[in-house]
Amino acid sequence: MKKHVLFAAAALAIPAAVLAARIPAHVPVAAIATPAPMPTPISTIAPQTVTVSPGKLSYRLPGEFQHAERPVDPPADHVRFRRAFEIMTYQVSARDYARCVTEGACEAVPPAPADGDDLPVTGVNFRDATAYAEWLSKRTGETWRLPTDEEWAYAAAERFDEKALEIEDTANPATRWIARYLSEAEAARGSDPQPKPQGHFGPNSNGIYDVAGNVWEWTSTCYRRAALDQRGRIDASTDNCGVRVVGGRHRGYMSFFIRDGKSGGCAAGLPPDNLGIRLVKERPSRLAAFRALWRRDVL
């Protein structure tokens, strides 16, 4: 009996010995024995969304506007959303963004506190936000993107606040800039810039949490400089996509590579406390949905 046991043990040891003999000496055994990390399941990546119903939006256009070469309030605009759209219920969290970093699709940002996985990710620039959207789209098989400024304003509902300064025309552009800065500083008085856990600022009327809290969100809209005619309509304009609109307690304009608004890069007004991400999920067109259904039935 003992002979059979010894023989079986020796037989089991042979493959391991042969394998070890074939492994080059410079290759660490731990590197071979350790399996590659498994990708995070899609079910834990797909974000919760809110569907924003069709409707109308009346708001002031983003950007810098002049009339007769003097700064003026942005003109009012009226937008009709004919289709519903989906937007993230919460901002992208530090945990969500860390997955993208782990998979090598996003650049690392300053880490959240040890117990801060449920805090919104902050310290991200426009390129970080678009990289995350691309990664999430590939991992879920859906199409995620940054909202436009008008989509963000419509989704923010009663929490979107962009008032006219109502300053008479002046030859000194600094007058308007200072007035805007003081207005935004007054609105921010007493606020705490430290990021808060998801849900801290509660939902708006659309059921979207933490809108206009203390984390501003990147949009895809470029900063615009425009001249108005006598009727207050845009006569000529230039888009500067090196600066993007960010939505928050007040509308902001940030250079696309800036991760910390307070460090510089704010094109006008009071800098945002923090920069984060909230994405829109594209709904396929009816034709695309029909084609997908047809392929599934055929296959």
C-alpha positions as CSV (number, residue, x, y, z in Angstrom):
1,M,0.0,0.0,0.0
2,K,2.8,2.4,0.9
3,K,4.5,1.7,-2.4
4,H,1.3,2.7,-4.4
5,V,1.1,6.0,-2.4
6,L,4.7,6.8,-3.0
7,F,4.3,6.1,-6.7
8,A,1.2,8.3,-7.0
9,A,3.0,11.2,-5.2
10,A,6.0,10.9,-7.4
11,A,3.8,10.9,-10.5
12,L,2.0,14.0,-9.5
13,A,5.4,15.7,-8.8
14,I,6.7,15.0,-12.3
15,P,4.6,17.6,-14.3
16,A,5.5,20.3,-11.8
17,A,9.2,19.4,-12.1
18,V,9.0,19.4,-15.9
19,L,7.2,22.7,-15.9
20,A,9.8,24.3,-13.6
21,A,12.5,23.1,-15.9
22,R,10.9,24.8,-18.8
23,I,10.5,28.2,-17.1
24,P,13.3,30.6,-17.8
25,A,15.3,31.5,-14.7
26,H,14.6,35.2,-15.2
27,V,10.8,34.8,-15.0
28,P,9.4,35.1,-11.4
29,V,7.2,32.2,-10.5
30,A,4.7,34.5,-8.8
31,A,4.2,36.3,-12.1
32,I,3.2,33.0,-13.7
33,A,1.1,31.7,-10.8
34,T,-1.0,34.9,-10.3
35,P,-4.0,35.0,-12.6
36,A,-5.0,38.2,-14.3
37,P,-7.7,40.2,-12.5
38,M,-11.2,39.6,-13.7
39,P,-13.0,42.5,-15.3
40,T,-15.7,44.1,-13.1
41,P,-19.1,42.7,-14.0
42,I,-21.2,45.0,-16.2
43,S,-24.1,44.8,-13.8
44,T,-22.0,46.7,-11.2
45,I,-20.8,49.3,-13.7
46,A,-24.0,50.4,-15.4
47,P,-25.1,53.6,-13.7
48,Q,-28.6,54.4,-12.4
49,T,-30.3,56.9,-14.6
50,V,-33.3,59.3,-14.6
51,T,-35.5,59.9,-17.6
52,V,-36.1,63.6,-18.3
53,S,-39.4,64.1,-20.1
54,P,-39.8,66.2,-23.2
55,G,-40.6,69.9,-22.7
56,K,-39.4,73.5,-23.1
57,L,-36.5,75.4,-21.6
58,S,-36.1,79.2,-21.4
59,Y,-32.6,80.2,-20.4
60,R,-29.8,82.6,-21.2
61,L,-27.1,81.4,-23.6
62,P,-23.7,80.6,-22.3
63,G,-20.7,82.7,-23.3
64,E,-19.6,86.3,-23.7
65,F,-21.7,88.7,-25.6
66,Q,-21.2,92.2,-26.8
67,H,-23.3,94.9,-28.5
68,A,-21.5,97.8,-30.1
69,E,-18.3,96.4,-28.7
70,R,-19.6,96.6,-25.1
71,P,-20.4,93.7,-22.9
72,V,-24.1,92.9,-22.4
73,D,-26.2,90.2,-20.8
74,P,-26.5,87.0,-22.8
75,P,-29.7,86.8,-24.9
76,A,-32.5,84.6,-23.8
77,D,-33.2,81.5,-25.7
78,H,-36.1,79.0,-25.9
79,V,-35.4,75.3,-26.5
80,R,-37.9,72.5,-27.1
81,F,-36.8,69.0,-26.1
82,R,-38.9,66.8,-28.3
83,R,-37.5,63.5,-27.0
84,A,-36.9,62.3,-23.5
85,F,-33.3,61.6,-22.5
86,E,-31.5,59.7,-19.8
87,I,-29.0,61.2,-17.4
88,M,-27.1,59.8,-14.4
89,T,-29.1,59.9,-11.2
90,Y,-25.8,60.5,-9.3
91,Q,-22.5,62.0,-10.3
92,V,-19.7,59.5,-11.1
93,S,-18.3,58.3,-7.8
94,A,-14.6,57.9,-6.9
95,R,-15.1,54.1,-6.9
96,D,-16.6,54.2,-10.4
97,Y,-13.7,56.3,-11.8
98,A,-11.1,54.1,-10.0
99,R,-12.3,51.1,-12.1
100,C,-11.6,53.0,-15.3
101,V,-8.1,53.9,-13.9
102,T,-7.5,50.2,-12.9
103,E,-8.3,49.1,-16.5
104,G,-5.9,51.7,-17.9
105,A,-8.5,53.8,-19.7
106,C,-8.4,56.8,-17.4
107,E,-5.7,58.9,-15.9
108,A,-5.4,58.8,-12.1
109,V,-6.6,61.8,-10.1
110,P,-6.0,62.7,-6.5
111,P,-7.4,59.8,-4.5
112,A,-10.5,60.2,-2.3
113,P,-10.2,59.7,1.5
114,A,-9.9,56.1,2.7
115,D,-13.6,55.9,3.4
116,G,-14.6,58.1,0.4
117,D,-15.5,55.6,-2.3
118,D,-19.1,57.0,-2.4
119,L,-17.9,60.5,-2.8
120,P,-18.2,62.0,-6.2
121,V,-14.9,61.9,-8.1
122,T,-13.3,65.3,-8.2
123,G,-10.2,66.8,-9.7
124,V,-11.1,65.6,-13.2
125,N,-10.7,67.7,-16.4
126,F,-12.6,67.6,-19.6
127,R,-10.3,65.0,-21.1
128,D,-10.7,62.8,-18.1
129,A,-14.5,63.1,-18.3
130,T,-14.6,62.1,-22.0
131,A,-12.1,59.2,-21.4
132,Y,-14.5,57.9,-18.7
133,A,-17.5,58.2,-21.1
134,E,-15.6,56.2,-23.8
135,W,-14.6,53.5,-21.3
136,L,-18.1,53.2,-19.9
137,S,-19.5,53.0,-23.4
138,K,-17.2,50.1,-24.3
139,R,-17.8,48.3,-21.1
140,T,-21.6,48.5,-21.1
141,G,-22.2,48.3,-24.9
142,E,-24.2,51.6,-24.5
143,T,-23.4,55.1,-25.6
144,W,-22.5,57.5,-22.9
145,R,-21.5,61.1,-23.4
146,L,-21.2,64.5,-21.6
147,P,-24.5,66.5,-21.7
148,T,-24.7,69.8,-23.6
149,D,-25.1,72.9,-21.6
150,E,-28.8,73.2,-22.6
151,E,-29.4,69.5,-21.6
152,W,-27.7,70.1,-18.2
153,A,-29.8,73.3,-17.6
154,Y,-33.0,71.5,-18.5
155,A,-32.2,68.5,-16.4
156,A,-31.2,70.7,-13.4
157,A,-34.7,72.3,-13.6
158,E,-35.3,74.7,-10.6
159,R,-31.6,74.4,-9.6
160,F,-30.4,76.0,-12.7
161,D,-29.8,79.7,-11.9
162,E,-28.3,82.1,-14.5
163,K,-29.7,85.5,-13.9
164,A,-29.0,88.6,-15.9
165,L,-26.8,91.1,-14.3
166,E,-28.8,94.0,-15.6
167,I,-25.9,96.4,-15.8
168,E,-26.1,99.3,-18.1
169,D,-23.7,99.4,-21.0
170,T,-20.2,100.4,-19.9
171,A,-17.0,100.9,-21.8
172,N,-15.1,99.0,-19.0
173,P,-15.6,95.2,-19.3
174,A,-14.2,94.8,-15.8
175,T,-17.3,96.3,-14.4
176,R,-19.5,93.5,-15.5
177,W,-16.9,90.8,-14.6
178,I,-16.6,92.2,-11.0
179,A,-20.4,92.4,-10.7
180,R,-20.7,88.7,-11.8
181,Y,-18.0,87.7,-9.3
182,L,-19.7,89.5,-6.4
183,S,-23.1,88.0,-7.3
184,E,-21.7,84.4,-7.4
185,A,-19.7,85.0,-4.2
186,E,-22.8,86.2,-2.4
187,A,-24.7,83.0,-3.5
188,A,-21.8,80.8,-2.3
189,R,-21.5,82.5,1.1
190,G,-21.5,80.0,3.9
191,S,-21.1,77.0,1.6
192,D,-18.7,74.1,2.3
193,P,-16.5,73.2,-0.6
194,Q,-15.6,69.7,0.8
195,P,-17.2,67.0,-1.4
196,K,-20.1,65.2,0.3
197,P,-21.4,61.6,-0.1
198,Q,-23.8,60.8,-2.9
199,G,-27.3,62.1,-2.1
200,H,-26.1,64.7,0.4
201,F,-27.8,67.6,-1.5
202,G,-30.9,65.7,-2.2
203,P,-32.9,65.3,-5.5
204,N,-34.3,68.1,-7.7
205,S,-37.8,67.9,-9.2
206,N,-36.5,65.5,-11.9
207,G,-35.2,63.1,-9.3
208,I,-31.6,63.9,-10.0
209,Y,-29.4,64.1,-7.0
210,D,-26.8,66.6,-6.0
211,V,-27.4,69.0,-8.9
212,A,-25.9,72.4,-8.1
213,G,-24.2,71.1,-4.9
214,N,-20.5,71.8,-4.6
215,V,-19.3,69.7,-7.5
216,W,-19.6,71.3,-10.9
217,E,-20.1,69.0,-13.9
218,W,-18.4,69.2,-17.3
219,T,-20.5,69.7,-20.4
220,S,-19.6,69.3,-24.1
221,T,-20.5,72.9,-24.9
222,C,-17.7,75.3,-26.0
223,Y,-17.2,78.8,-24.8
224,R,-18.6,81.4,-27.2
225,R,-17.8,85.0,-27.9
226,A,-20.6,86.7,-29.9
227,A,-21.6,90.1,-31.2
228,L,-25.3,91.0,-31.1
229,D,-27.2,93.2,-33.6
230,Q,-29.7,95.9,-32.8
231,R,-32.4,93.4,-32.1
232,G,-30.3,91.5,-29.7
233,R,-29.7,88.6,-32.0
234,I,-26.3,86.9,-32.7
235,D,-24.7,88.6,-35.6
236,A,-21.3,86.9,-35.5
237,S,-19.7,84.4,-33.1
238,T,-16.6,82.4,-32.4
239,D,-16.5,79.2,-30.4
240,N,-13.5,78.5,-28.3
241,C,-13.4,74.7,-27.5
242,G,-10.3,75.1,-25.4
243,V,-12.7,76.3,-22.8
244,R,-15.9,74.3,-21.9
245,V,-19.0,75.2,-20.0
246,V,-19.4,73.5,-16.5
247,G,-22.8,73.3,-14.8
248,G,-23.2,73.9,-11.1
249,R,-24.5,76.4,-8.5
250,H,-23.6,78.9,-11.2
251,R,-22.5,78.4,-14.8
252,G,-18.8,78.3,-15.2
253,Y,-16.2,78.3,-18.0
254,M,-13.1,76.2,-17.6
255,S,-10.0,75.4,-19.7
256,F,-10.3,71.8,-20.8
257,F,-7.1,70.6,-19.1
258,I,-7.8,72.1,-15.7
259,R,-8.6,69.7,-12.9
260,D,-8.8,72.1,-10.0
261,G,-10.9,75.2,-10.8
262,K,-9.6,77.2,-7.9
263,S,-6.0,76.8,-9.2
264,G,-6.8,78.9,-12.3
265,G,-8.3,78.4,-15.7
266,C,-11.7,79.9,-14.9
267,A,-12.6,82.1,-17.9
268,A,-15.0,84.3,-16.0
269,G,-16.6,84.8,-12.6
270,L,-16.1,82.8,-9.4
271,P,-14.2,79.5,-9.8
272,P,-16.1,76.2,-9.1
273,D,-15.4,74.4,-5.8
274,N,-14.8,71.0,-7.5
275,L,-15.0,69.5,-11.0
276,G,-16.8,66.2,-11.6
277,I,-18.7,64.1,-14.1
278,R,-22.4,63.3,-14.8
279,L,-23.2,61.6,-18.2
280,V,-26.1,61.3,-20.5
281,K,-27.0,57.9,-22.0
282,E,-27.9,58.1,-25.6
283,R,-31.1,56.4,-26.6
284,P,-30.9,54.6,-30.0
285,S,-33.0,56.0,-32.8
286,R,-36.1,54.1,-33.7
287,L,-34.4,52.8,-36.8
288,A,-31.4,51.6,-34.8
289,A,-33.6,50.0,-32.2
290,F,-35.6,48.2,-35.0
291,R,-32.4,47.0,-36.6
292,A,-31.1,45.6,-33.3
293,L,-34.4,43.8,-32.7
294,W,-34.4,42.4,-36.2
295,R,-30.8,41.1,-35.8
296,R,-31.7,39.4,-32.6
297,D,-34.8,37.7,-34.1
298,V,-32.8,36.6,-37.1
299,L,-29.9,35.3,-35.1
